[in-house]
Amino acid sequence: MQTTIYSKFITRFGILRPFLMTGGLLGFLGAALLGNLSAAEEPRLVPPAMHDVADTGGPQTAVFAGGCFWGMQGVFQHVAGVVSATSGYAGGSAETANYELTESGTTGHAEAVEIVFDPKKISYGKLLQIYFSVAHDPTQVDRQGPDSGTQYRSAIFPVDAEQGKVASDYIVQLEAAHIFTAKIATAIEPGKPFYKAEAYHQDYMANNPSQLYIVINEQPKVDKLKNLFPQFYREKPVLVSDNQG
């Protein structure tokens, strides 16, 4: 486990070595911040979806991708009405649903999060609003902040046709309203299963709040959630470990 966590840290901070050699830690921090902000849209409160998925009684599931799953999971773990948020892979096959292969960018997988939610407390449409407002930048193509590759693409994996229609209509709605300065890059990818990621990726943001990558790139998303959606923000995240008994 330690070797894999170390390799992920190196992947996230591949820029570290040259900047330590030339500009020290301050140079690295500056590069990380620039990587996150350069050509990126600022988080903003986008309008709610005009159409939504019906409450059929019982929990529902949503699967979103948009950059590192550490941050995506962390955001939705703080959303009231979310029963669980699990990091994993979607877009490829079961045989390649692991971290090492996914990071190659050749499997079709994206780092994703599976969200189980109570539709009596929060709807699929509201989750989409949070996704487009604070969870990631939907205008970036095959990247988020300092992370690049198809595994970091913006994508929605609807679990049924109704979700696919609601998500597609919402993107059309946002584009027509010119909410973002660049075109929305989010793809709708139906019929692609979700595969749970390795245990050491679960609850990563909650377990590593002081890691530089988390502090610079992911914690600000949770802060924006609190500021823009106070009625849906909960201070204590719902963790995967909590649901394991």
Number of C-alpha atoms within 10 A of each C-alpha: 9 8 8 12 12 11 14 16 13 13 13 16 16 14 14 18 13 12 17 14 11 10 12 13 14 11 16 20 18 13 17 21 16 14 16 18 15 11 12 18 16 12 18 16 17 18 16 17 19 10 14 19 16 12 14 9 9 9 14 18 19 19 23 28 32 29 30 26 27 24 27 28 32 28 28 30 28 21 28 20 22 24 19 23 29 27 29 27 31 30 24 18 15 13 8 16 24 18 17 12 14 22 19 13 16 13 19 17 30 30 31 34 32 24 22 18 24 20 21 12 10 16 19 24 21 16 23 22 19 25 22 25 23 26 28 26 26 28 21 23 18 20 20 24 21 21 19 18 17 21 28 26 28 28 25 26 25 22 18 12 11 13 22 19 15 20 25 15 16 22 21 13 17 18 15 9 11 12 15 17 10 14 15 20 16 23 16 18 14 16 14 16 15 26 23 17 19 13 13 12 19 22 24 19 23 19 11 13 13 12 12 13 21 18 13 15 19 24 19 17 20 22 14 20 27 19 13 18 17 12 11 18 22 17 11 11 21 22 20 18 11 10 9 6 5
